[in-house]
Amino acid sequence: GHFNLAIKMMFNYGIQSNSESLLKVMDKELLPLKEIQHPNIVRIYSYFVDNFPLLPESYDYYPMAIPSKYGPDGYGRNKTLFIVMKRYDMTITEYLKEKEPSLDDRLLLMSQIFEALLYLNQQSIVHRDLKSDNILICSETGELVLADFGCALKCPSLLVPYLTDETMKGGNLALMAPEILLCQPGRSSYLDYRKSDLWSSGTICYELFDQINPFFNGHLRNDTYTDRQLPEIQNIPSTIEKFIHSILKKNHKQRPHVSVVSDSLQIYLWCSSSRSTIKELYQCYMWQAIETLFNKTKLSRVELNLKRLFFTRQTSQTLKQAQHFLVTL
């Protein structure tokens, strides 16, 4: 039979070749198995520790990761961790290049990213290494997932004491939120991760709309840029451009909360106007709920998942907050 699975092999350069040591150091990679279940988070089924296999392409693609007994260039250990996960066809970059999706489909991708970040925020988890390589797509359905939780952190308040610079801040420096990159260690210093993933996702939104990521190639630096320097995003509605710029504000206190971002984008997707009054929004909300309930077969799996997530968390207060955010952009 056909099993839609992939096995991810971790590179082990310095961890003892036993299960206990490997699982202790690489446990973050297994967060989606242990603590996270969401349609927009990578699905992990199992894991195991075994000998590092010498595959035909090993010497070409990762010569330094192979155990030294197989060659003089190898620095890897004999055993490593293997993760059994759902197989996804491509990264978001590959998907955009191959499929050339419409504006609406790109907004659906964007909405799925925010839904994943909202869920992680609710679980007090920060990814800390968001980049296009870590966003995977099922090419047939357009379903999107966040992957690679090796730098992830679980912390109840998402505020991490930063006493010394030995504390790891996260992954990719170029896409690290300014409040994390600029934070200096001290007795009363904290790394504030409450909106850091959201900022990183804002930079990726440029790539979503076929623009160069302004922070990934030296055009802008996340430690020195100003809000006015954020580049325009061509060929998209001005509301969406303002939306993206709002989550890229350098001062994290001026950024919206990820729950407002997620709700606002869904309202924009399903309601005809981003400038609706609260009464009009309530009417649209009711009609969309009825349509979702009775016309499920007309919706794609992505649309159905997004609407289900949206409707299950709404209150009059959350709708008002999202509407206010949209009309003040």
KAVEN-V63788 format. One record per residue. SS is DSSP state (hx for helix, st for strand, lp for the rest). PSI is psi as a letter, one per 20 degrees, with the letter a starting at -180 (* if undefined). OMEGA is omega in radians with two decimals (NA if undefined). Layout:
SS:PSI:OMEGA + SS:PSI:OMEGA
This chain:
lp:r:-3.11 + lp:p:3.12 + lp:p:-3.08 + lp:m:-3.07 + st:q:3.02 + st:q:3.06 + st:o:3.12 + st:p:3.13 + st:p:3.10 + lp:q:3.06 + lp:p:-3.10 + lp:o:-3.11 + lp:h:-3.01 + lp:j:-3.11 + lp:q:3.12 + lp:q:-3.06 + lp:m:3.01 + lp:q:-3.01 + hx:g:-3.07 + hx:g:-3.12 + hx:g:-3.12 + hx:g:-3.12 + hx:h:3.13 + hx:g:-3.09 + hx:h:-3.05 + lp:j:-3.05 + hx:h:-3.12 + hx:h:3.12 + hx:h:-3.06 + hx:j:3.12 + hx:g:3.13 + hx:h:3.11 + hx:g:-2.98 + hx:h:-2.93 + lp:i:-3.02 + lp:p:3.02 + lp:o:-3.05 + lp:q:-3.09 + lp:i:-3.13 + lp:k:3.01 + st:p:-3.10 + lp:p:-3.12 + lp:o:3.10 + st:p:-3.07 + st:h:-3.06 + st:r:3.10 + st:r:3.07 + st:q:3.07 + st:p:-3.13 + st:r:3.11 + st:q:3.09 + lp:p:-3.10 + lp:p:3.07 + lp:n:-3.12 + lp:q:-3.10 + lp:h:-3.08 + lp:j:-3.06 + hx:g:-3.08 + hx:h:-3.13 + hx:g:-2.98 + hx:h:-3.13 + lp:m:-3.08 + lp:h:-3.10 + lp:i:-3.08 + lp:i:-3.10 + lp:q:3.11 + st:q:-3.07 + hx:h:-3.14 + hx:i:-3.14 + hx:i:-3.12 + lp:q:-3.06 + lp:h:-3.12 + lp:i:-3.05 + lp:p:3.09 + lp:j:-3.07 + st:r:3.07 + lp:r:-3.03 + lp:h:-3.12 + st:q:3.10 + st:r:-3.11 + st:p:3.07 + st:p:-3.09 + st:p:3.12 + st:o:-3.04 + st:r:3.03 + st:q:-3.12 + lp:p:3.07 + lp:q:-2.95 + lp:h:-2.98 + st:r:3.02 + st:r:-3.13 + hx:h:3.11 + hx:g:3.12 + hx:h:-3.13 + hx:g:-3.13 + hx:h:-3.12 + hx:g:-3.05 + hx:g:-3.02 + hx:h:-3.07 + lp:m:-3.04 + lp:q:3.10 + lp:r:3.10 + hx:g:-3.13 + hx:h:3.14 + hx:h:3.09 + hx:h:3.09 + hx:h:3.06 + hx:h:3.07 + hx:g:3.13 + hx:g:-3.14 + hx:h:3.12 + hx:h:3.08 + hx:g:-3.11 + hx:h:3.10 + hx:h:3.09 + hx:g:-3.13 + hx:h:3.09 + hx:g:3.13 + hx:g:3.12 + hx:g:3.12 + hx:g:3.12 + hx:h:3.13 + lp:j:-3.12 + lp:k:3.12 + st:p:3.04 + st:p:-3.07 + lp:g:3.04 + lp:j:3.09 + lp:l:-3.14 + lp:p:3.04 + lp:r:-3.02 + hx:h:3.11 + hx:h:-3.10 + hx:j:3.07 + st:o:-3.02 + st:q:-3.05 + st:q:2.89 + lp:o:-2.98 + lp:h:-3.10 + lp:h:-3.04 + lp:i:-3.06 + lp:j:3.09 + lp:p:-3.04 + st:q:3.08 + st:q:2.95 + st:p:-3.10 + lp:r:3.06 + lp:n:-3.10 + lp:k:-3.10 + lp:h:3.13 + lp:j:-3.04 + lp:q:-3.12 + st:p:3.05 + st:p:-3.09 + lp:p:-3.01 + lp:g:-3.08 + lp:i:-3.00 + lp:k:3.01 + st:o:-3.03 + st:p:3.09 + st:p:-3.09 + lp:m:-3.04 + lp:h:-3.13 + lp:r:-3.13 + lp:j:3.03 + lp:i:3.07 + lp:p:-3.13 + lp:p:-3.14 + lp:h:-3.12 + lp:b:-3.00 + lp:d:-2.98 + lp:o:-3.10 + lp:h:-3.08 + lp:h:-3.11 + lp:k:3.10 + lp:p:-3.11 + lp:q:-3.08 + hx:h:-3.10 + hx:h:3.07 + hx:g:-3.12 + hx:h:-3.03 + lp:i:-3.09 + lp:p:3.13 + lp:q:-3.11 + lp:q:3.12 + lp:r:-3.09 + lp:h:-3.09 + lp:k:-3.07 + lp:p:3.12 + st:q:2.96 + st:o:-3.05 + st:o:-3.07 + lp:j:-3.01 + lp:h:-3.13 + lp:j:-3.07 + hx:g:3.07 + hx:h:3.14 + hx:g:3.12 + hx:g:3.14 + hx:h:3.14 + hx:h:3.10 + hx:h:3.10 + hx:h:-3.13 + hx:h:3.11 + hx:h:3.06 + hx:g:3.14 + hx:h:3.12 + hx:h:-3.10 + lp:k:3.02 + lp:k:3.06 + lp:q:3.06 + lp:p:3.06 + lp:o:-3.00 + lp:i:-3.09 + lp:i:-3.01 + lp:i:-3.06 + lp:j:3.06 + lp:i:3.11 + lp:g:3.07 + lp:q:3.05 + lp:p:-3.06 + lp:i:3.11 + lp:i:-3.05 + lp:i:-3.04 + lp:r:2.98 + lp:q:-3.11 + hx:h:-3.10 + hx:i:-3.12 + hx:i:-3.13 + lp:p:-3.08 + lp:q:3.00 + lp:q:3.08 + lp:o:-3.01 + lp:q:2.93 + lp:k:3.01 + lp:q:3.11 + lp:q:-3.10 + hx:h:3.12 + hx:g:-3.12 + hx:h:3.10 + hx:g:3.11 + hx:h:3.11 + hx:g:-3.14 + hx:g:3.13 + hx:h:-3.12 + hx:h:-3.14 + hx:i:3.08 + lp:j:3.09 + lp:p:-3.06 + lp:h:3.09 + lp:o:-3.06 + hx:h:3.13 + hx:h:3.14 + hx:i:3.10 + lp:q:3.04 + lp:r:3.05 + lp:q:-3.09 + hx:h:3.10 + hx:h:3.09 + hx:h:3.12 + hx:g:-3.12 + hx:g:-3.12 + hx:g:-3.09 + hx:g:-3.13 + hx:h:3.09 + hx:h:3.09 + hx:g:3.11 + hx:h:-3.12 + hx:g:-2.95 + hx:h:-3.13 + lp:q:-2.96 + lp:h:-3.08 + lp:p:3.07 + lp:i:-3.13 + lp:k:-3.11 + lp:q:2.96 + lp:r:-3.12 + hx:h:3.11 + hx:g:3.12 + hx:h:3.13 + hx:g:3.09 + hx:g:3.13 + hx:g:3.11 + hx:g:-3.14 + hx:g:-3.13 + hx:g:-3.13 + hx:h:3.12 + hx:h:3.11 + hx:g:3.13 + hx:g:-3.14 + hx:g:3.14 + hx:h:-3.11 + hx:g:-3.00 + hx:i:-3.11 + lp:l:-3.10 + hx:h:-3.06 + hx:h:-3.14 + hx:i:-3.09 + lp:q:3.02 + lp:r:3.13 + hx:h:3.11 + hx:g:-3.13 + hx:g:-3.13 + hx:g:3.11 + hx:g:-3.13 + hx:g:-3.12 + hx:h:3.12 + hx:g:3.12 + hx:g:-3.11 + hx:g:-3.05 + hx:h:-3.07 + hx:i:-3.09 + hx:i:-3.01 + lp:q:2.94 + lp:r:3.10 + hx:h:-3.13 + hx:g:-3.12 + hx:h:3.10 + hx:g:3.11 + hx:g:-3.14 + hx:g:-3.14 + hx:g:3.12 + hx:g:3.13 + hx:g:3.13 + hx:g:-3.11 + hx:g:-3.07 + hx:i:-3.14 + lp:j:3.10 + lp:*:NA
